[in-house]
Amino acid sequence: MKIMIIFGTRPEAIKIAPVVLALRRMTDFSVQVCFTGQHRDMAVPIMKLFGIEPDVRLAITNSSLCASVSEILQQLDTLLSQEQPDLLLVQGDTNSVLAAALAAFYHRIPIGHIEAGLRTFQKFLPYPEEMNRLLTTRLADLHFAPTQQAKDNLLLDNIPEENIFITGNTVIDALYLMLEKIDRSSANGQIIKPALPFLDTSRKLLLLTGHRRENQGEGLEIICNTLKQIASLRDDVQIVYPVHPSPNVKNTVFPLLQDIDNIHLTEPLDYFSFIQLLNKSYCVLTDSGGVQEEAAALGKPVILLRETTERPEIAQMTRVITAGTDGSRILNAVLQLLDTPVQTEICHNPVLGNGDAAERIVRIITEYFRRAGR
């Protein structure tokens, strides 16, 4: 059976890599990995870290929402006609996911949606991801829900229960693979530290990630100005912000935060280095869904730079403070955490799975083809 896997962004690469590896261990499957180019410089290095090289790369030239979806759709039309896979897999809620699912539907190719069923029930939060995943749900045939809550959301959308499978989240698979790699490297005396020589181990590390479209502009300015205030008030902390390469992010962040002694702006980190940094952090400020999951699995407190989340289960695994882009709420949350002893350890609450989500997905796909007599 021929399976085509589509990815386009860094988070997709992280979460899809364990599935690619698991499928390629199966002799029954021919696996083709297609990169859409949505995160041109950030996604492929993640795949290479897992030992995966894309088989096909699309040539996407425009980053606007309408144009990028159109380009992906047009190029996949040609690719799917040539390759005719028996199943197409997508992960998450990006433009690449929506375009790939729509192209597969037009070609009558079955669609498997990994991380299906996440919802905020607010059309523009997050934007455009909430509508991307809703539309992908209507197109998909196999729904790999990471949690019971995600399954319940799909049932509310009238998806037949026999097409929904609770698998856990593949981000936990990826995280565990990186932790094993870190442990092996450390045991061999070859630990590769993040390229952050300025880190001061005597200071508490606050790790920030922020890039969501709905936060860009005024919201991101408020976040940055609040970070300046925290850095001024607390010389016992250091803030590290790997800055997303989007001009809408960089052009806001650097003028406001560069040249501050205890705020360190970096290029996006490779996943291996990022997980090391996350593991060393005292708490995490983020608007990223994947980082919420990774932080929770490591037992790190999270200050959520959004007003809502499609991952309510995270609160079962770690301390989460929802602050949005309200400067006073962010400041109070950080100060509260800094003045409260934080005990962090790898969380063994299985709400997001135990690191075997990819294997579960492969077993479900195998059974799907068996029942189809293929």
JOHU-V785258 format. One record per residue. N is the residue number from 1. RES is the residue in one small letter. PHI is phi in whole degrees, -180 to 180 (* if undefined). NEAR is the number of other C-alpha atoms within 12 Angstrom. Layout:
n=(N,N)
res=(RES,RES)
phi=(PHI,PHI)
near=(NEAR,NEAR)
This chain:
n=(1,2,3,4,5,6,7,8,9,10,11,12,13,14,15,16,17,18,19,20,21,22,23,24,25,26,27,28,29,30,31,32,33,34,35,36,37,38,39,40,41,42,43,44,45,46,47,48,49,50,51,52,53,54,55,56,57,58,59,60,61,62,63,64,65,66,67,68,69,70,71,72,73,74,75,76,77,78,79,80,81,82,83,84,85,86,87,88,89,90,91,92,93,94,95,96,97,98,99,100,101,102,103,104,105,106,107,108,109,110,111,112,113,114,115,116,117,118,119,120,121,122,123,124,125,126,127,128,129,130,131,132,133,134,135,136,137,138,139,140,141,142,143,144,145,146,147,148,149,150,151,152,153,154,155,156,157,158,159,160,161,162,163,164,165,166,167,168,169,170,171,172,173,174,175,176,177,178,179,180,181,182,183,184,185,186,187,188,189,190,191,192,193,194,195,196,197,198,199,200,201,202,203,204,205,206,207,208,209,210,211,212,213,214,215,216,217,218,219,220,221,222,223,224,225,226,227,228,229,230,231,232,233,234,235,236,237,238,239,240,241,242,243,244,245,246,247,248,249,250,251,252,253,254,255,256,257,258,259,260,261,262,263,264,265,266,267,268,269,270,271,272,273,274,275,276,277,278,279,280,281,282,283,284,285,286,287,288,289,290,291,292,293,294,295,296,297,298,299,300,301,302,303,304,305,306,307,308,309,310,311,312,313,314,315,316,317,318,319,320,321,322,323,324,325,326,327,328,329,330,331,332,333,334,335,336,337,338,339,340,341,342,343,344,345,346,347,348,349,350,351,352,353,354,355,356,357,358,359,360,361,362,363,364,365,366,367,368,369,370,371,372,373,374)
res=(m,k,i,m,i,i,f,g,t,r,p,e,a,i,k,i,a,p,v,v,l,a,l,r,r,m,t,d,f,s,v,q,v,c,f,t,g,q,h,r,d,m,a,v,p,i,m,k,l,f,g,i,e,p,d,v,r,l,a,i,t,n,s,s,l,c,a,s,v,s,e,i,l,q,q,l,d,t,l,l,s,q,e,q,p,d,l,l,l,v,q,g,d,t,n,s,v,l,a,a,a,l,a,a,f,y,h,r,i,p,i,g,h,i,e,a,g,l,r,t,f,q,k,f,l,p,y,p,e,e,m,n,r,l,l,t,t,r,l,a,d,l,h,f,a,p,t,q,q,a,k,d,n,l,l,l,d,n,i,p,e,e,n,i,f,i,t,g,n,t,v,i,d,a,l,y,l,m,l,e,k,i,d,r,s,s,a,n,g,q,i,i,k,p,a,l,p,f,l,d,t,s,r,k,l,l,l,l,t,g,h,r,r,e,n,q,g,e,g,l,e,i,i,c,n,t,l,k,q,i,a,s,l,r,d,d,v,q,i,v,y,p,v,h,p,s,p,n,v,k,n,t,v,f,p,l,l,q,d,i,d,n,i,h,l,t,e,p,l,d,y,f,s,f,i,q,l,l,n,k,s,y,c,v,l,t,d,s,g,g,v,q,e,e,a,a,a,l,g,k,p,v,i,l,l,r,e,t,t,e,r,p,e,i,a,q,m,t,r,v,i,t,a,g,t,d,g,s,r,i,l,n,a,v,l,q,l,l,d,t,p,v,q,t,e,i,c,h,n,p,v,l,g,n,g,d,a,a,e,r,i,v,r,i,i,t,e,y,f,r,r,a,g,r)
phi=(*,-100,-119,-106,-116,-106,-144,-143,-122,-58,-60,-63,-60,-61,-83,-90,-57,-61,-71,-59,-62,-67,-66,-73,-81,-97,-73,-77,-116,-102,-111,-121,-105,-118,-103,-82,88,-65,-109,-56,-103,-110,-87,-62,-59,-64,-59,-63,-59,-91,80,-120,-116,-58,-82,-137,-124,-82,-107,-94,-110,-127,-99,-68,-60,-65,-68,-67,-62,-63,-64,-62,-61,-65,-72,-70,-57,-68,-64,-68,-63,-75,-90,48,-67,-85,-156,-116,-110,-129,-134,93,-151,-88,-60,-61,-64,-62,-63,-67,-64,-67,-63,-64,-60,-62,-95,58,-100,-59,-123,-108,-110,-86,67,-82,95,-73,-148,-107,64,-130,-53,-107,-132,-79,-113,-97,-62,-60,-75,-58,-75,-62,-67,-65,-57,-68,-92,-78,-108,-116,-115,-94,-83,-74,-143,-62,-59,-64,-62,-60,-63,-67,-63,-63,-86,65,-77,-57,-60,-69,-100,-111,-135,-81,-119,83,-104,-67,-65,-70,-57,-64,-61,-64,-62,-70,-63,-64,-65,-64,-63,-64,-64,-66,-64,-90,71,-120,-57,-101,-75,-56,-76,-132,-66,-84,-60,-112,-68,-82,-105,-74,-94,-104,-103,-119,-131,-161,-158,-57,-59,-70,-94,-66,93,-60,-61,-68,-62,-64,-58,-64,-65,-69,-61,-59,-66,-62,-62,-74,-76,-125,-85,-93,-122,-132,-111,-117,-129,-71,-87,-61,-75,-57,-56,-65,-90,-59,-70,-92,-70,-65,-62,-88,-120,-72,67,-105,-53,-108,-121,-118,-95,-128,-68,-55,-90,-65,-63,-58,-70,-63,-65,-61,-65,-59,-67,-88,-75,-85,-155,-126,-109,-158,-112,-93,-69,-62,-67,-56,-67,-64,-63,-62,-65,-95,74,-89,-63,-125,-102,-88,-90,-146,-86,-151,-144,-91,-126,-65,-66,-59,-63,-77,-107,-156,-82,-122,-116,-85,-118,60,-113,-86,-58,-68,-68,-63,-59,-65,-65,-64,-63,-62,-69,-64,-97,-118,-57,-115,-103,-117,-157,-58,-87,-103,-65,-83,-59,-99,107,-113,91,-119,-63,-63,-65,-62,-62,-63,-64,-66,-63,-59,-67,-60,-70,-63,-67,-80,72,-121)
near=(26,28,35,39,46,53,52,47,35,39,37,43,49,45,46,46,47,40,49,43,34,30,32,26,17,20,13,20,25,25,33,33,36,42,42,46,34,38,33,25,23,30,36,36,28,37,36,20,24,30,18,28,24,30,22,25,26,31,22,27,19,19,24,17,23,16,18,29,32,25,28,42,32,24,29,40,26,18,29,35,18,11,26,24,29,29,37,44,49,52,53,49,38,41,42,48,50,43,39,51,48,34,36,42,27,20,26,21,29,33,40,42,49,51,51,51,46,44,38,27,22,18,18,20,26,33,24,27,34,31,27,36,43,36,30,42,45,26,33,39,32,42,46,45,42,45,35,29,28,36,32,24,29,37,23,18,24,16,28,20,21,17,25,35,38,35,40,35,49,46,44,42,37,41,42,30,29,31,29,19,24,27,19,15,17,15,12,11,11,12,19,24,24,26,22,25,12,20,27,22,17,13,22,31,35,41,41,43,42,44,37,30,26,27,32,29,22,19,30,37,28,29,41,43,29,33,42,32,27,31,30,20,18,24,21,23,34,36,44,45,39,35,33,31,26,25,16,24,32,28,21,28,39,28,16,23,34,24,14,23,21,30,41,32,35,30,23,31,30,31,41,34,28,35,35,31,38,44,34,31,36,38,47,45,46,43,39,32,39,36,41,45,49,45,46,42,42,36,33,39,45,45,47,42,43,39,25,28,33,36,37,28,30,38,27,20,30,32,33,34,34,32,29,32,35,27,26,21,23,36,33,22,32,40,27,20,28,29,16,14,13,19,18,24,21,26,27,20,23,25,31,40,35,28,33,28,40,39,29,29,39,35,24,26,40,25,16,25,21,13,10,12,9,15)
